[in-house]
Amino acid sequence: MVRILVVDDNPAVRHYLRALLEQQSTWQVCDEARNGREALQRVENNPPDMILLDFQMPDLNGLDVARRINRLFPEIPILMVTIHLSKQLAEEARRAGIRGACAKSDVGSIVQAVDALLHAGTYFPPMNSLHT
């Protein structure tokens, strides 16, 4: 089983992402975190195989969390999920060591992105499809 940590400050979004991911027979949401600090604690205590990470959170944003996780656990792939995905944010995510980014509203892309990252790939929407 692939163990996935879901990080989002909205409980409804965490529930939605868990339900979406666990439709795949080999994926399991092993834990959830409500904010960046919780995410860092969860990863340090029990590193998952993959992380789904929200961008906008109250304490640390997803880019800050990703940078810290990448310093400690560079092998863990991180997929950033966000409401507003722009070219600038996708580029910043890539620089922060995030291996993929997609919009929360695009259910199909989330599953495709997780699959790509689990197979050592990356997943970023074509830049011409994103807003500046």
Salt bridges, closest charged atoms under 4 A:
ASP8 OD2 - LYS104 NZ 2.74
GLU22 OE2 - ARG18 NH1 3.35
ASP31 OD2 - ARG42 NE 3.16
GLU32 OE1 - ARG14 NE 3.10
GLU32 OE2 - ARG18 NE 2.81
GLU38 OE2 - ARG34 NH2 2.44
GLU38 OE1 - ARG42 NH2 3.43
ASP54 OD1 - LYS104 NZ 3.18
ASP59 OD2 - ARG37 NE 3.90
ASP64 OD1 - ARG67 NH1 3.15
ASP115 OD1 - HIS119 ND1 3.41
